[in-house]
Amino acid sequence: NGEANQIFTGDFTVSQDCSGLWIRGKEEKTITVNSGITVNEVSGGKRPLTIHRSSITSSIINNGRLIESRDNQSVILMGRNSLVELFENNGTIEGTQGIRMVNREGSGANEGHIEVFTNTGTIKQTRDIPGDTDSDTHAGLLVKVWARITTLNNSGDIRSSWQTVRNEGIIENFNNTGTITTDRDDDGTVDNGKAIVNARDADSPASWYANQSFEKRKIGTLTNSGTIEATVNTIHNTGLIETINNSGNITATGNRAIYNKNENDGRNFGEIDTLINSGTISANNQAIHNTGTITTIINTGSIVSTSSYSIKNEGDITTLTNSQGASGSALTYTGTVPTNYNVKVNSASDFGKIAFTSISGSLNFDVASESELAGGTTYSSI
């Protein structure tokens, strides 16, 4: 009836179409939206789902549709100092700004925290690519600087035209077996956007980040056995990603499937501790472009660029281990060489090959310890 449904405690099941669910209070509560049910925004008021600041919720399970039709409004807004133990989407979450965790920027807030976020359905940010003034606020899932997700599991679809997942806070464990894409309309057209962005909050100064005793702009482990795709900078990192483990596909139809960037501004440093690839990382131009720091790359899959280099390095790469080459196309590399390069040998016909072009620096060469070498065999053009 044009008013938000305020939920303070107990079990609440939505079994008919309605507008505005407003979760409040510190008492434990469980909210379920049944299959076939639509929850819209309140006209002139609340979003389809608002998780009020300082509230505690055991679980939110959406089997229906949460739809926000207004421009410049998120479908779901999570307030600061709030906790959701389990958020499960088996239905549809759709609107111009998708899910937004914590509005507060800069100092003076406490974390909004989702312990486990599981998506088996569809999360879709519907707006066309926005202007520069509000580009950071539009994403299928936006984790702001005061937000945290302990475990994010996606086996469904997360779609947008601009930034599909943007993290400015903390995502400890990010597991994708589904699709994260800028093919917003699922029509085979990949829009000019980025699939996963791990970056700064644009409104917080570098000095504020430098003075904090906690980590922000961090993804702990990103594990992909599904599809992550965009036009450019499919995974765009200016923060910290501790581990990327890819056995699926990370694809850019244009430039840079993975862009690890140091912007040299005191708050965007670009660091990846470990990048493990047993799947495919591909782009038209530069599959991996690094201007920051990557400690370890282990490639037993395929890193390919159709018109340029597998890896372009303008930063620091400490150790690169590679088995791609003899049984397919060689790994191609330009820029500053890694400190250590290890060739991995699987057999007489399956071992690493690398082609260096326009390089600088010096490297230490070795054979990876797990290699299987056959006596009397020549491994050529490595």
Buried (B, 14 or more C-beta within 10 A) or exposed (E): EEEBBBBBEEEBEBEEEBBBBBBBBEEEBBBBBBEEBBBBBBEEEBBBBBBBBBBBBBBBBBBBBBBBBBEEBBBBBBBBBBBBBBBBBBBBBBBBBBBBBBBBBEEEBEBBBBBBBBBBBBBBBBBEBBEEEEBBBBBBBBBBBBBBBBBBBBBBBBBBBBBBBBBBBBBBBBBBBBBBBBBBEEEEEBBEBBBBBBBBBEEBEEEBBEEEEEEBBBBBBBBBBBBBBBBBBBBBBBBBBBBBBBBBBBBBBBBBBBBBBBBEEEBBBBBBBBBBBBBBBBBBBBBBBBBBBBBBBBBBBBBBBEEBBBBBBBBBBEBBBBBBBBEEBBBBBBBBBBBBBBBBBBBBEBBBBBBBEEEEEEBEEEBBEEBEEEEEEEBEEB
